[in-house]
Amino acid sequence: MTDLNTLKYTAEHEWVALDGDVATVGITDYAAEKLGDVVFAELPAAGTTVSAGQVCGEIESTKSVGELYAPLDGEVVEANTALDDDPSTINADPFGDGWLVKLRVDPGAVAGLLDRAAYLALTGGAE
């Protein structure tokens, strides 16, 4: 399992794991729980340029449709196409196999994101 304390977070309930200049992005367990059972994910294709804070996809559940916001400026290098066949992986393993996209980013940009303590303060301490 991913060490949640090494991740960065957004106020839109996304997590970011940085490896060099590639950021893996997913939604938090808090967001997955609030969405309910995920039935579809519309993700940006590889090669798509995304801008921080802008909508870049959607996650549809049995309860609602949630927008996916780009946490950083960058270029999509990979979308998790396994979610096409089993979008429920987002609920079952949001910090692992339920990742959404990988972005090529400026590694210094993650400094503007929340750490785990700040994210937990935002959610009222909810894991």
C-alpha positions as CSV (number, residue, x, y, z in Angstrom):
1,M,0.0,0.0,0.0
2,T,1.1,3.5,-0.7
3,D,2.4,5.6,2.2
4,L,-0.4,8.2,2.4
5,N,2.0,10.6,4.2
6,T,4.3,10.8,1.1
7,L,1.4,11.9,-1.2
8,K,0.3,15.4,-1.9
9,Y,-3.4,16.3,-2.0
10,T,-5.8,18.9,-3.4
11,A,-8.9,20.5,-2.0
12,E,-10.8,18.7,-4.7
13,H,-9.9,15.4,-3.0
14,E,-7.3,14.2,-5.4
15,W,-3.9,12.7,-4.5
16,V,-0.6,13.1,-6.3
17,A,2.4,10.7,-6.1
18,L,5.5,12.2,-7.8
19,D,8.2,10.0,-9.4
20,G,10.7,12.3,-11.1
21,D,8.6,14.4,-13.5
22,V,5.6,12.1,-13.6
23,A,2.8,12.6,-11.2
24,T,0.3,9.7,-10.7
25,V,-3.1,11.1,-9.8
26,G,-6.2,9.5,-8.2
27,I,-9.0,10.4,-5.9
28,T,-8.9,9.9,-2.2
29,D,-10.7,7.3,-0.3
30,Y,-12.8,10.1,1.2
31,A,-13.9,11.2,-2.3
32,A,-14.5,7.6,-3.4
33,E,-16.8,7.0,-0.4
34,K,-18.7,10.2,-1.0
35,L,-19.2,9.3,-4.6
36,G,-20.6,5.9,-3.9
37,D,-20.2,3.0,-6.3
38,V,-18.2,4.2,-9.3
39,V,-19.7,2.9,-12.6
40,F,-17.8,4.9,-15.2
41,A,-14.7,7.1,-15.5
42,E,-14.1,9.5,-18.4
43,L,-10.3,10.3,-18.4
44,P,-8.2,12.5,-20.6
45,A,-6.3,10.7,-23.4
46,A,-2.5,10.5,-23.5
47,G,-1.1,13.6,-25.1
48,T,-3.8,15.9,-23.7
49,T,-2.5,19.0,-22.0
50,V,-4.2,19.9,-18.7
51,S,-4.2,23.0,-16.6
52,A,-4.2,23.0,-12.8
53,G,-7.7,23.6,-11.4
54,Q,-9.5,22.9,-14.7
55,V,-11.9,20.0,-15.3
56,C,-10.1,17.2,-17.2
57,G,-12.5,14.3,-16.7
58,E,-15.6,12.8,-14.9
59,I,-16.2,10.1,-12.5
60,E,-19.8,8.7,-12.6
61,S,-21.3,6.8,-9.7
62,T,-24.7,5.4,-8.8
63,K,-25.3,8.6,-6.8
64,S,-23.8,11.4,-8.9
65,V,-21.3,12.6,-11.4
66,G,-18.1,14.1,-10.1
67,E,-15.7,16.2,-12.0
68,L,-12.0,15.4,-12.1
69,Y,-9.8,18.5,-11.7
70,A,-6.2,18.5,-12.9
71,P,-4.1,19.0,-9.8
72,L,-1.1,20.5,-11.8
73,D,-0.3,21.8,-15.2
74,G,1.0,19.0,-17.4
75,E,0.6,16.6,-20.2
76,V,-1.2,13.3,-19.8
77,V,1.3,10.5,-20.4
78,E,-1.1,7.6,-19.5
79,A,-4.7,7.1,-18.5
80,N,-5.7,4.0,-16.5
81,T,-7.5,2.2,-19.2
82,A,-8.1,-0.8,-16.9
83,L,-10.9,1.3,-15.3
84,D,-12.8,1.0,-18.6
85,D,-13.5,-2.6,-17.7
86,D,-13.7,-2.3,-13.9
87,P,-14.4,1.3,-12.7
88,S,-15.2,-0.1,-9.3
89,T,-11.4,-0.4,-8.7
90,I,-11.6,3.3,-7.9
91,N,-13.7,2.4,-4.8
92,A,-11.8,-0.8,-3.9
93,D,-8.3,0.6,-4.2
94,P,-8.3,4.4,-4.6
95,F,-4.6,4.7,-3.6
96,G,-3.4,1.8,-5.7
97,D,-4.9,0.2,-8.8
98,G,-7.6,2.8,-8.9
99,W,-5.3,5.6,-10.0
100,L,-6.6,7.7,-12.8
101,V,-3.9,9.4,-14.9
102,K,-0.2,10.0,-15.0
103,L,1.0,13.5,-15.9
104,R,4.3,14.9,-17.0
105,V,4.7,17.9,-14.7
106,D,7.2,20.4,-13.3
107,P,8.3,18.6,-10.1
108,G,8.5,21.8,-8.2
109,A,4.8,22.5,-8.7
110,V,3.8,19.9,-6.1
111,A,5.0,22.2,-3.4
112,G,1.8,24.1,-3.7
113,L,-0.4,21.1,-2.9
114,L,-1.5,20.0,0.6
115,D,0.3,17.5,2.7
116,R,-1.6,14.7,4.5
117,A,-2.1,16.7,7.7
118,A,-3.6,19.7,5.8
119,Y,-5.8,17.4,3.8
120,L,-7.1,15.7,6.9
121,A,-7.8,19.1,8.4
122,L,-9.8,20.0,5.3
123,T,-11.9,16.8,5.6
124,G,-12.5,17.2,9.3
125,G,-10.0,14.3,10.0
126,A,-11.9,11.8,7.8
127,E,-9.5,9.2,6.4
